[in-house]
Structure formats: structure tokens, C-alpha cells
Amino acid sequence: MPQRVQGLLFGDELPDLDSGTGYRGPTACRAAGITYRQLDYWARTGLVEPSVRSASGSGTQRLYGFRDILVLKVVKRLLDTGVSLQQIRSAVAHLRERGVDDLAQITLMSDGASVYECTSADEVVDLVQGGQGVFGIAVGRVWREVEGSLAELPTARAEDEALPGDELAARRRARSAS
């Protein structure tokens, strides 16, 4: 399975499950603090795509990796502080284009309209002194929060196509096999 784009936002220092293990949509939503509707929209529009398994039609479920959920939570934090989804898309695209190796070392600052990337304490101070930064998100701290949340939640294997007891998916498989 090809690596999704948010994988480019991180170096190898963040923990990740093996490529076949991930979290189903409802679990990703709980860990990131978002609704399933947001998760679905962001996946369909390419903001945060599942890196373990994409949905491939009716009866299949997306599986999100740890890094995917970290990006979901950062996006949610930015939305909660009043940054528009358009600005968030622009910021994420900018970080991807730059090939940022380790997002955990970045503090994202915003004045509510734009998002700024700070990689050192001096940059944060300069931004605040310039009157531009109103709030910041230390991504490393968000990473630890996501890690703690996911420790208590169930994982899934990419090979497991349907949920146990998913009668509708079982009927579809049986129909397509005959």
C-alpha cells in the first residue's frame, strides 16, 4: 500500500504500528476528538487520508495509523482556535512541500487567520513580539496525548476486511463469490 502524504510530515522518531495495524474510524475519532462526519470529509478531500487502509467501497473500513491520528488532532486543535479549514489545508500543504522531517519538533502558531511554523524558542518569541502569534500548538505534546489515548483503544489488522458480525458485508462477499 503506498504511503499517504501525511507520512512525509514526520521523521522516524515517532512511534508507529506495523503497516498492517491501525485504528478504525470511530477509534480515530475518539482519539482525535472529532466527529465521524469530519473524519469522512477530510479523508474524501485528501486533508488526512488513512495510511493503513483506504475504504474500497461498501462494507470496508478505513484504517488510520498513529501519525494519521496525530495530524487529525492537530487539525482539530487549529479548527478549535478559529483557523479556517482553508488555512489549515494551506499550512499542511506547505509543510508537505517543504518535506518537514519531524513535525513533533515544531510549534504551530496562529493569529486566527494564518498558521506559522516555529522550530525554535527564538522563532516563537520573535513571532509573539511581532504581534502575530496569538496561540501555539506544540505538536510533540499532542503526540503524547494521542499516544496515551490510543493505548486504551482497540486496533485492527488491514487483512480483516469486515467487522465481526457485519452481516451485510458477509452477504456481499458471498454474493460476489457465487
N, C-alpha and C positions, 0 to 999 in steps of 0.2 A: 504494500500500500504506500503511495507517495506521501512524503512528509508535508503536512499542511503548512501554510505560511507563518502562523504564529510560532512555529518551531524556530524560525530564524531570529526571534526576539530574545533567545536565551542561549547561554553557553551550556557547557555540560555540568556546571556546578549545581544546578537544581536537580532534586531527585525526580526520577520518572519511573513509572512502572514499565515492565517489558512492553513491547509494542503490541502485544496481543491482549493486554489487560487494560480496562478503562472503566468508566463510570457512565451509567445510563443517564438519559436526560433529566429525570426527576432528581437523581442524586446530584448531578452537576448543578441543578437549580438550587437545591438546598445549600450546597457548599458555597455557591457564589452569591446567594441571596437575591436571586432573580426569579421571574415567573417563567413558566414553560413557554408562554407566548413570546417573550423576549428571546429566549434561547432559540426557538424555532426561526424567528425572524432574522436574528443575527447569523444563524447558520445558512439560511437560504440566500442572504445578501452578501455572504462572504466575509463578514466582520470577524467572526470567530467560528471556524469550521472544526468539526471533530477530527482529531488526528488518528484515532484508533480505528474507527469505522464510520463511514457515512451511511445515511439511510439510503437504501436501494429499492425504494418502493414500499408499498403497503405491507405491513407485517414485520418490517425490520426496524431496528432502532439504532440511532447514532450512539457511538461510544466516545466519550471525551477523556483525554489524558489529563494528567496533573497540570501541565503547562496550559492547556486549553482553559481549564477552570480558573487558573491564576489570571489569565487575560480577561475572562468573564467577570471576575471580581473587581479587577482594576477598572474595567469599562463601567461597571455598576457604580463604583465609587465616584467616578468622574460625572456620571449622569446625576447622581445624588447631590453633587455640589453645583449643579446648574450648567455644566458644559453641554452643549448641543451634541447630538449624535453625529452630526456632520463634522463638527470639530474633532470629535473622538476618532472618527474614521480617518480624518486627515492626519491626526497625530500617530495613529497606529501605522498608517501607510508610510509616514515619514520615518518611523523607527525601522520598519521593514526595509525600506530603501537604503537606509544607512547601514544596514546589516549589524545592528546593535548586538554585541555578543552576549551580554549578560544584563538583562533588564532588572535583575534583583539589585544591582548596584546603582540604579537610577532613582531619583526622586522626581516625580512628575508634579510640576507646579502649574497653577492656573489662576487667572484673574476672572474666571467665569465665562470668558469668551474664547480665549486661546489657551493652548496647552504648551508648556515649556519643559524641556528636558534638562535636568541638572545632574551632573555626575560627581560633583564635589560640594563640600560645605561652602566654599567660596562662591560658587555659582549661585547657590541658594541665597546667600547673603546679598550678593550683587543684585539679584532679581528683586528681592524684597526691598532693598534700599532704593531701587529704581522705581518703586511704587507699582510694579507689575504683578507680583505674586501675592495672591490672597490666601491660598491654601496649598498644601503639598500632600502627595501620596508616596510614602516610602514603600516601594514595591517589595523589598526584602521582608518587611513586616507583614504585608498582605500574604506573601508566600507562606510564612509561618502560620498564619491564621488558616489558610486553605489546608495546609498540611495537617493541622490539628482537627479541622472539621472532617476531612476525608478519612482520618484514622478510624472513625466510628461508623463509616458508611460502607455499604456493600460494593464490591467490584464485580465486573462481568468479563467474560472472555469473548474475544472477537469471533471465535468459531460458533458460539452459541447464538444462532440466528433468531430464535423466538424465545419469548419469555416462557418459563414453565407454566403450563396451564393456559397458554394462549391458544384457545380452541380455533379461533378464526384463522390464525397463521397456519396451524396444523392442517385445517381443511384446504387452504390454498395450496400448500405443499403436496397434499395427497392428490388434489385435482390436477396439478401440473405434472405429477409423476405418471398419471394414467393416460 
